[in-house]
Amino acid sequence: MTELNKNYKCSICGNLVKVLQAGIGELVCCGQPMNIAVEEVSSEQTMPPVPKTPTEEPSQEEPQV
């Protein structure tokens, strides 16, 4: 059984999995059950970086009527 919001790591290949919805199943990777990761990984490390979008500066011109 998996635990909600826990990180699991494959002892063979090192894959990391974060449980977002717990269930009665067992996480398996490389043919072996995955174990709860000893060192918790922060969400900043697991989330891909969000690209910054350029923002337009407000125009200094007066609007035309």
N, C-alpha and C positions, 0 to 999 in steps of 0.2 A: 504494500500500500504506500502511495506517495504522500508527502506532506506539502501542504499549500505554502507557496512562497519560499520553498527550500531549493537550494542548488544541488544538483547531482552531477557527479563527475565519473567518467569512464576511467577505470584504472589501467586500461590498455592503451587507448588512443588519446585520452585527455579531453574528449568532448565534454562540454558543459551544457546542462539543461536546467532551466528554471521552471518550476511547476506553477502554472497559472490557474489550473483547475485540477484539484486533487481527485483521485479516483481509486478504485480498488485494484487496478492493474499494477504491474511491476515494470519499471524502466529497465530496458535491456539494451546494451550496446556491445558490439564485438562478441556477441554470444554470451555475455556475462551480465549479471544484475549490476546496475549502477548504484553507487554508494553516495550518501549525503556528503557533499564537499566539506572538508575540514575547514578551509578558509573560505568564508563567505565572500562572494563577489558582489561588489556594489552595482547598482543598476547603471551607474555611469560607465562602468567598464563593459557591461554587456550590451548597451544600446549603441547603435551606430551613430556617428556624429551627424547632426542636422546641418545641412549647408545653409550658410547665411545668404539671404536674398538682398540684392541691392535695394536701397530705399531712395525714393526721389525726394529731394529737398523741396520745400514749398517755394513757389515762384514769388519773387519780390515785386513783380510787375502788378499794376493795378488791373483788375478785370475790365474788359471792354463792355460797354452797355449797348 
